[in-house]
Amino acid sequence: MTDYVWTRRDDESDPAWRAFKLYLDAGSQRSIRKVADREKKSHQLIAGWSSQHEWVERCRAFDRHLQEAQTDGLVNQMAETRDKNLALMDKLREHLSRRLDTFIRLDQDPSVRWTQALMAMAKVEANSLVLGAQDKTSDSVARVEQLVARLEQEMDAP
């Protein structure tokens, strides 16, 4: 037997197991009456199986497991997004710092594009810290990358 209480028990007959699976799979619409009707069995028989094999407790454990798995997945996804955004922030900071050093060495003022890139980078960084909507963060990253590319072209132009 596995560690999960919602798996088939050794003493659970094929019909009882099939009925439990129907009950389990019904989610928030679980009902002994619905299982009895679907399996064409008496309500008393299904209720007996439910009591004998602890359907309610097993379903609660299953529901908790699903909720925890979903939460864990979201936490992992958010952590991955944060790590990617922080790595991008480091890369952009380094790039913009090098470009600013070039402006200073040439005794020039930073271009409007440089300023736009810096502002966009700050917005992306704020999004990554707040871990807001990933679509917005991805859009911001793309805008920053476009601005940096324009900045590089501008710097390379005579």
Buried (B, 14 or more C-beta within 10 A) or exposed (E): EEEEBBEBBEEBEEEBBBBBEBBBEBEEEBEBEBBBEBBEBEEEBBBEBBEEBBBEEBBEBBBEEEEEEEEEEEEEEEEEBBEBBEEBBEEBEEBBEEBEEEBEEEEEEBBEBBBBBBEBBBBBBEBBEEBEEEEEBBEBBEBBBBBBEBBBEEBEEE
